[in-house]
Amino acid sequence: MPKNMEILDKFFNPKGVAIIGASATEGKPGNVTLKNFIENKEKGILKAEIYPVNPKHKEILGLKCYKSVTDIPGSVDLAVVIVPAPFVPQVMEDCGKKGIKAAIIISAGFSEIGNVELENKVKEICERHGIRVIGPNGLGVFDAYTGVDTMFVPQYKEAEGKLMLATPRPDKGYITLISQSGAFGVAALDYMKGEGIGVSKFISYGNKMDVDEADLMEYLAKDPTTKAILIYVESIENGRRFMKAAKKVVKEKPIVVFKAGRTEAGSRAAASHTAALAGSDRVYDAAFKQCGVVRAETMEDFFDFGKALAMQPPAKGRNIAILTDGGGAGVMAADALEFLGLNVIQLSEETLEKFEQLKKNKILPPFAVYKNPIDLTGSADTRMYVESMKILMEDENVHGVVLIALHHPPLISFDLPEKIAEVIRNYDKPVVACDVGEAEMSKAFRKKFDSHDIPAYPSPERASRAMYALVKYGEYRRKVLEYE
């Protein structure tokens, strides 16, 4: 691992962590963050040693507390800094003396409020000591696999006389979310937990005084627990570096970008809370297309795209088949795919003959329609889906399948997702699923598809847009490989 990557790895896999500004006061950021680390250590997730630092205390939450990071006898390779902004320069000098090479500065009060001089001072100190920094003015890092969790917002809040889960941490997964906005990042994790979307890492970098999107993309390209990278951004200061890094990374892993601040009003709002200069949206749009990232226009698409790209292979073309047990839902998917520029193709004579044979063998009902969309009707059962999917997977002219499996027909069994997974796992062709509804069975059915790495969505339109992301990523990868 190159030296720069070795230092970045300390943000996620430290051997010793100093919580500078640890607090004994319930609810304070330094208290919440220290608790996060202690709880993950007790669970056996976190392997690092934990060192609280606060000159006012000898002990916090059962751990010995040190006056300065320089007093810690053990090895420390990550500092989490949660002290008022004016004290940060001295803290970073101490970190330099201790030999710490990675620091997450949670503290706010820098360039985001016009205090550029103080931020530059901290930057100079860190550069002099060779310290890489995430922050300031961010939430830092959450790693579901290593237990690093610097998010100072409490997981539970009291409401209606009981504790409610307010800031959940998603389960382990294969998506890494990078967010310039800490508030959006926290809300995003809440959304992902509710949607059952797993996370590898979450990184909130705030003012990005040092470590930026390009650094993180290059690191994540080699991260074994990251299969898709999602980036929420309001500004990119070094556009050329971003593009160079993205072009390299998308050869290995997909990147989805949700760029906010597209309008004049949005740009003003972005500048007000992260010191972001949003810039021309048309320039960003052209840059994203050039370097192969998939751009999401809405928050919903942002996560839907990421989920599909983390679970399924990129499509090898634009020809899409729709397999459904509901004619209306099939029509909705066909419209959505065509509006997105994808092809709901007429199936080949050879493929049509295979479907006709299923009818003759009384596997499909005589009234089933197989002109694409393939409508199995309300008489559909699990075997019909399985045999139909085999035919579509074998057809080289079909590049992806939108599977609409409405669970309502009486013969659709709950094991359909695993039966479909058995069919498609031998093919390098993407499949996305849809089941419409918000009742108990609908949610359980979609969750079961997800558990078999078939991304499932509650509407034909969302499933179609997810397929669009798989097509766009596939197109760019083919384009890159042609010129190599």
C-alpha positions, 0 to 999 in steps of 0.5 A: 500500500502506498504511503499516502494510502497507509495514512488514510487507512489509519482513519478507518483501521487505527491501532490507537485513538485519542479522543481529544476533548472527551467529556464526562458531561452526558450529551456533549459531543466529546461524551457521545463520541467517546461512548461510541468508541467504548461501546464498539470496543465492548462489542468486539468490533473496535480493536483499537485502544482508546485514550480520552484527553481532557486536562480537567479530568483524571478519568472519564467513563471508566478510562484513564484521562490524559492532560495532553495527547503527548502524555499518552504512553501507548501508540496513537495513530488517529486523533479525534479533535472535539475542542473549541476552534481557538484551541485546535492549533495547539492540539495539532502541535501536540499531535505532531509531537506525538507522531500522529499522522491522521486527525479527524477535526470535528470542531467547527468555527473555521472557514464556514463562518469566515474564519479562514485565517484560523483554518489556514493556521491549522493547515500549516501546522498539519502540513509541517507535521505530515498530518492528514486531516478529515474536516474541520466542521464535519461528523468525521467517520463511521465504519461498520466493519472496524467500529470507528464512529466519530458521529457525535449526534446521539443514537437515541432521544427521549420522546413521548416518555420513552427512548427512540432510535433517532440516529441509527447506524445502518447494518454492514453493507458494501456502499460507502457514503461520502458527504460534504454536509454532516446533517445530510449525511446523518439523515442519509444514514437514517434513510438507509437504515429504514430502507435496509441498505447496508453501509461499509463506511460513512465519511463527513469531511466538512470544509475538506481542509486537506482530505477531499473526494479524490483522496477518498475515492482513490483509497476506496478503490482498493477497499474490499468492503466497498462495492459502490461509492456515493458522494454528496457534494456542494462544491469541488475545488480541484476539478481536474484532480477529481476527474483524474481520480474518478476516471481511474476509480470507475474502472474498478468501482461505480461512483454515484454523485449527488451534486446540490447547489444547482440553482442560484438559490441552491448555490447561496444555501451551499455557501452559507454552511460549508463555505462551498462555491457551487459553480456552474452546474453545466460545467459539473454536468459535463465533467461528471459525464466525461469522467464516468460517474453516474449523476443522481438528480434526486435523493431517492435516485442517489440511494437507488442507484447506489443500491443497484450498482453495489448489488448487480453487474453493469449492463452490456447494452441498452436492451431491457426485458420486463417480466411481470405478473401485472400488466399495468405495472409492466406498462409503467416500467416500459414507459419509464425505460423508454423515457430514459432512453433504454430499449424495451426490445421486441424479442427474437423469434428464437426467444419467442419460440421458447416462450411458446414452448412453455405454453405448449408444455402448460407451464405458462397459461394460454393467455400469458403475453410474451412480446415484452413486457412478458406478462405472466398475469395474475395466474403466475406462480414461482415456476413460471417466473423461474422458467421465463427468467431462464429464457431471458438470461439465455438471450444475448440480445437482452442486456438486463431484466426489470422483474416486477414480482407483485406478491399479491397473486395467490400462487406467488410463493415467498421463496421466489426471490431465492429461486430467481437468485439461483437462476441469475447467479450464473449470468453476468446480466443485471436484474432489478426487482419491483414489488408495489406496496407498503404493507408487511408482505410487500416490505418483507418480499423486497427485503428478501430480494435485497438479501439475495443481492437483487435490488428491489424497489416499491415502484416500476419507475424506481426499478427502471431508473436503477436499471438506467444507472446500471446501463450508464455505468456499463456504457462508460466502462466499455468506452474506457476499455476500448481506448486502453 
